């Protein structure tokens, strides 16, 4: 990691857009399954609708400031005096689960989590947000400058449940814990989004590029530089899915007249 320095400017507007697209591995067939499913296989069935899934007992954690990430082009000051230049920036932040798999915006998984949080807390759960703007950037001679941004984030932990019309991996029901990390509205729990101007000395290769180009100021692409923060809580370690009872889903059950307990339909 290359050392940076900069001055923070706190944003007063609500945070970020993140449209993240990710696929889940294909699900195994219901017939002839052996062993236990992976979390990815079960999530794939939730996303496709093969499994009927709910996200139960959600607990929303306190918000924190996420990592600073470069959100602009890179400004190289090849001159012998400070340079100030307006730079535009744009940031997109999405959601991930405990395995750092992206939660697709507008997908079934995002909708299930949103419905669960809304039912318990009375507010929606956004899985993505975008923001952009411009900022004057001053870079000293022989240095590189850029704009970084940190988004307010929060986590919700809960228990996934999926059930099948026919046994999968030998069972109708499977359960697994999960923590979903998503962008939070600016100001949540008193935490604000932030934009900073970063700078660092040029590397030897960058200095050589300046001399070769014979330019006073040069603008290059985003280098995707990141500064870690200490705000992210430690999420529970991902756990292996466990099976539930071996009974069919409720709509396929009938109760034993003597005991009142559900029994499998034959």
N, C-alpha and C positions, 0 to 999 in steps of 0.2 A: 504494500500500500504506500503510495507517495504522500508525504506530508502535505497538509493544506493549511490555509489560514483564511479567515474571512469574518465579515460582520453580518449578523442575522437581521432580517427585516421580517417581522411577524405579519402574516396575512390576516385580514379581518373577514375574508369571505370564506364560504364553505368550500371545503377541500376537493377533491380530485376525481377524475374520471378514469375508470380502468375497465377496459374491455379486454378480458383475457380469455383466450380460447384454448381449451385443452380437451383431449379425448381420453376416454377410459378404455382399458383393454377389453377385448371381447369376452362375453360371458360364456361359461361352459354350458353344454346342453343339460336339460333336466334328467335325461335318461342315462343310466350307466355312469354317474359321477362317482369318483372315488376320492377319498381324503377330505380335506377341509378347504373351503374357498379362501381366497385372499380378500383383503379389504377392497382392492381394486376391482375384483370380479363382482363383489356385492354392490359396489358403487356404480359399476357399469349397468347392473340390472336395475338399480334405482333410477339411473339417468334414462334408461330406455323404456322403463315402465314394466319390464318383465317381472320385477319384484315390486310389491306394494310397500312403499317405504314411508316412515315417519321419523322425525328428529325430536326425541322426547326429552323432557326436563331440561330445557336450555337454561344455562346460567351465563349471563353477560358479565365479563370482567371489566375492571376499571380501564379507561382509555390511557394510551401512552403515545409518545412521539416516535414514529418510525424512523428508519435509517434515512440519512441524507443521500440523495441520488442526483447525479448530474442530469439536468433537464434542458440544457441549451447546447449550442455549438461551443467550440473551444476557441478562445482568442489568444493569439501569440503576439506578444509585443517584441518585435525585432529591432526597435529603435533604442535610442539612448535617453529617452525621456518618458514620463508616465503617459499613458494613453487611456482616455475615457471614451467608451462607445456604448450606445444602447444595444441591448441584445434581447431578443424574444425568447421565451421559453414555453414549454408545454409538458405537462406531466399526466400520466395515466397510471392509476393504482387499482389493482384488482384484489381478489380473495384467493386464499389457499387453505387446504385442509391440513391435517396433522402430518401427512406424508409430503407436504409441499406441492401437492397437485392443485393446479388452478381450478377454481370453481367458475364454470362458464357463465357469463352474463346472460340472463334471460333463460337459462336452462332449468331443467326440472329440479336439480339439486339446490340451486339458489332459491327457487320458489318454495321448496319444502322448508328450508331453514328460515326464510322470511316469514312464512305462515306460522311456524312454531314460535318465533320471537314475538311476532305481532300478537298472537293469542295470549302470551304470558305477560308481556310488558306494555302492550298497547301502542307500540311504535314499530315502524318497518325496519328491516335490516338490509342495508344497501351493500351489494357485493362489488360495486365499482363506482369510481368517481373520477372526473377530469377537471383540470384547471390549467390556465395559461395566462401569460402577460408579458410585460417587458420591463427591463431594469437597466439602469445605467451601470456599466461595469468599468472600473478603473484597474488597469494592470500596470505594474511597474516594469521598467526596462529588464529584458532578459527573463521575463516570467510568463506564465500561462495562466489565463483566467477563464472562469466559467460560472454558471449559476447552478446551484443545487437546491433541492427542495425536500422537506420532510413532511409527511402526512400524519395527521392524527389517526391512530389505529385502535381497534379493540377486538377482543376475542369472545366467542361464545362457545361454551362446551356443552355437550349433550350426548345422548345415547341414540344411535341409529337402530331402528328395528325394520327388518324387511320380512314379509311373508309371501309365500308362493302358493299358487293354486294346487301345485303338485310338489312333492318333496324335491329339494335341490340339495345335493351333497348329503342326502339322507334325512333332511329335516325340512319342515315347513317354515320355521322361523330361524333367523339369525340376528345377533346383536353385536354391536361394537361401539366403543366410545370414540369420540372425535372432537377436535377443536378447530373451528373455522376462524381465520383471521381476515378482517375486512377493514376498509377505510371507514372512519367515523366522521360525522359532521364537525366542522371547525368549532372549537370551543367546548366540545364534550368533556365533562368532568374537569373543566378549567384548563384543558390542554389546547393549544393553538397550532395550526399549521405554520410552517416557517420557510422563508426563502432566504438563501445566503449567497453572497458573492465569494467564491473561493479562488485562491491563487497559489502557485508554487513555482519554484525555479524550473527553468527548462532543463531537460535532459541534454546530454551531449548530442544525441541524434537530432533533437529539436533545434538546437543551436546551429548545427550544420545545415539543417533545412532552411533556416532563416538566411544564412549566408548565401546559400545556393540560389534562393529565390530573390535575393536582393530587394526584399519588400520591407516597408516600415512596420506594417501590421498585417498579420495573416489570420484568416478565420478557417478553422478546420472542423471536422465532424465531431459529434458527441463521442467522448471516450468512455462513457458509462462508468465514471469514477464514483465510488461509494464511500461514505463515512458511516461507520456503525454507531448507533446510540445505545444507551444502557437501559432504555425504557421498556423493552419487550419482556413480558413475564415469561417464565419457563413453562412451556406447555407440557402436559403429561405425555409420557412416552406412548406412542401408538400401541394399542393392544390388539391381539389376535381376535378375530371374530369367534363368538361362541354360539352354539345352537340353543334354541329354546325348546319348548315341549314338542312332541311329535304329533300334535293334533292338527287337523286341517284348520284354515282360517275360520272365523266365527260364523260366517254366512254358510259354511258347508258342514257345520256341526249340528248335532241333535243332542238333547239332554237325556240322560238316563232317568227314567221316571222314579226310580227308587232312591237314587242319591242326589239327583239334581245336578250332577257333574256332567260336563260335556264329554261325549264319546265320539270317536271317529266314525264317519259314515262309511258303510261298506259298499 
